[in-house]
Amino acid sequence: MLELHSLTAGYDRRSPVFREVSLSIAPGEAVGLLGPSGCGKSTLARVAALLHEPDAGRVVIDGTAAGGWRHRAPREQRTAFGVVFQQPRLSADPRLRLSDLIAEPLRANGRGAEVPGRVAELTALVGLGEELLGRRPHEVSDGQLQRACLARALVLRPRWLVCDEMTAMLDASTTAALVAVVEQYRRDTGAGLLAVGHDRVLLKRWCERTVEWRDLAERAAAGLG
Ligand SMILES: Nc1ncnc2c1ncn2[C@@H]1O[C@H](COP(=O)(O)OP(=O)(O)OP(=O)(O)O)[C@@H](O)[C@H]1O
């Protein structure tokens, strides 16, 4: 279970982006979070994945309260999450070849021995041609780079996936392919998913449950957070 309890977060403690927001995702569940631009969906997603420290509230991951955020999060909790962002070019080191980009989390966690096997498996899973593995981000398309970023997010076999507008920059066929990869991974592993976006049709089709930001905010304001 991924539990977000009464989270208050933002970028200035005096005026947080949201207050007292709560949301829970059951093991293996796919939840879509819909809301207008700027309401705080990405901020909530980053807090959920332990990438942004909230001002108040708790994140509980499979029964254990988050022990920190970013590099201060315990490794076991940090690696429980795979995260894919909207803009692959902002989340990919431009100096890395795609094979090293995908392998980065394994090396950072002292699991370099697994690199050849996992990179080959994931390259096939996300539909990335092997000839692209030696290229750097500026030598591939947005869709190809996002496939590599999805492979990187899956490489440690996370129990939770957070996809923050993962397909917003992609065409319909790449969107369908990446959603299919996430769903295949979830079927194989039982991972849970928080998918953030504006595309109501996509999220309703993709996720078992969709949540409107407005409803989360109303519950919070009513003290039901
Ligand atoms: N690094 C930052 N520093 C300061 N303010 C920020 C930062 N990132 C986001 N914000 C602000 O926080 C608010 C919420 O942003 P957030 O990205 O969480 O919204 P969102 O709902 O995901 O929007 P979108 O759908 O457009 O991605 C916005 O007003 C935004 O300008």
PDBQT file of the ligand as one rigid body, heavy atoms in Angstrom, charges set to zero:
ROOT
HETATM    1  N1  LIG A 301      10.672  24.133  -8.597  1.00  0.00    +0.000 N 
HETATM    2  C1  LIG A 301       9.649  24.974  -8.353  1.00  0.00    +0.000 A 
HETATM    3  N2  LIG A 301       9.852  26.139  -7.685  1.00  0.00    +0.000 NA
HETATM    4  C2  LIG A 301       8.833  26.969  -7.418  1.00  0.00    +0.000 A 
HETATM    5  N3  LIG A 301       7.555  26.757  -7.791  1.00  0.00    +0.000 NA
HETATM    6  C3  LIG A 301       7.301  25.625  -8.457  1.00  0.00    +0.000 A 
HETATM    7  C4  LIG A 301       8.323  24.678  -8.776  1.00  0.00    +0.000 A 
HETATM    8  N4  LIG A 301       7.759  23.640  -9.451  1.00  0.00    +0.000 NA
HETATM    9  C5  LIG A 301       6.457  23.927  -9.536  1.00  0.00    +0.000 A 
HETATM   10  N5  LIG A 301       6.169  25.118  -8.959  1.00  0.00    +0.000 N 
HETATM   11  C6  LIG A 301       4.834  25.739  -8.835  1.00  0.00    +0.000 C 
HETATM   12  O1  LIG A 301       4.013  24.891  -8.047  1.00  0.00    +0.000 OA
HETATM   13  C7  LIG A 301       2.684  24.843  -8.555  1.00  0.00    +0.000 C 
HETATM   14  C8  LIG A 301       2.288  23.399  -8.824  1.00  0.00    +0.000 C 
HETATM   15  O2  LIG A 301       3.131  22.894  -9.865  1.00  0.00    +0.000 OA
HETATM   16  P1  LIG A 301       3.012  21.388 -10.361  1.00  0.00    +0.000 P 
HETATM   17  O3  LIG A 301       4.057  21.194 -11.397  1.00  0.00    +0.000 OA
HETATM   18  O4  LIG A 301       2.989  20.478  -9.205  1.00  0.00    +0.000 OA
HETATM   19  O5  LIG A 301       1.557  21.413 -11.025  1.00  0.00    +0.000 OA
HETATM   20  P2  LIG A 301       0.866  20.374 -12.018  1.00  0.00    +0.000 P 
HETATM   21  O6  LIG A 301      -0.531  20.202 -11.536  1.00  0.00    +0.000 OA
HETATM   22  O7  LIG A 301       1.672  19.152 -12.136  1.00  0.00    +0.000 OA
HETATM   23  O8  LIG A 301       0.899  21.175 -13.376  1.00  0.00    +0.000 OA
HETATM   24  P3  LIG A 301       1.042  20.645 -14.903  1.00  0.00    +0.000 P 
HETATM   25  O9  LIG A 301      -0.180  19.823 -15.147  1.00  0.00    +0.000 OA
HETATM   26  O10 LIG A 301       1.083  21.921 -15.691  1.00  0.00    +0.000 OA
HETATM   27  O11 LIG A 301       2.313  19.861 -14.977  1.00  0.00    +0.000 OA
HETATM   28  C9  LIG A 301       2.663  25.735  -9.787  1.00  0.00    +0.000 C 
HETATM   29  O12 LIG A 301       2.130  26.988  -9.401  1.00  0.00    +0.000 OA
HETATM   30  C10 LIG A 301       4.122  25.856 -10.169  1.00  0.00    +0.000 C 
HETATM   31  O13 LIG A 301       4.381  27.103 -10.770  1.00  0.00    +0.000 OA
ENDROOT
TORSDOF 0
